[in-house]
Amino acid sequence: MKMLGITIIVALTMFVANVLAADTTATVNVLDALCGISGATSIDFGSMGRGIPSSDVISTVTASGDTEPSVTLSGTNWCSGVECLFTMVVDQTHWSLDQGIQYNSMTTLKTDPGDVLLGTFDLDVGTPVYFKLEIPSPQAAGSYSQTITFTASC
């Protein structure tokens, strides 16, 4: 007997969906650390005589951003009047991060902010800075003003 072989061919039809691919590019700009300070409250020594240091006067500074800043401090010479008729040197102003320090034990304010590093301030926490002033003798009577600058760097 002879065997008859039947071959059955099954054709499978496959449907291949068209797959489209697209590439995209993601970008990001990484910023330098963000830090700053705010809220340095005004300082008013009131009326003073010569040769006697003032009491502590507080200015509170608050650090902001995403990085704790290093804070420096500087000031200008004291000036009386629009045309600065009389002056008093910047270093008559002294400061400290601690309350109740004797005037001569406090840090002397300077005109160059690089000279005075207050330290690193915690974020969103007010940091008090205590100031005292002593009017030298002789100093002309008058109303004087001084600019004190707090500078933050990250």
Secondary structure, DSSP 8 states (H G I E B T S, - for coil): ----------------------------------EEEE--------S--BSS----EEEEEEEEESS--EEEEEE--EEETTTT-EEE-GGGEEEESSTT--GGGSEE--S-GGG-EEEE--BT-EEEEEEEE-B-SS---S-EE--EEEEEE-
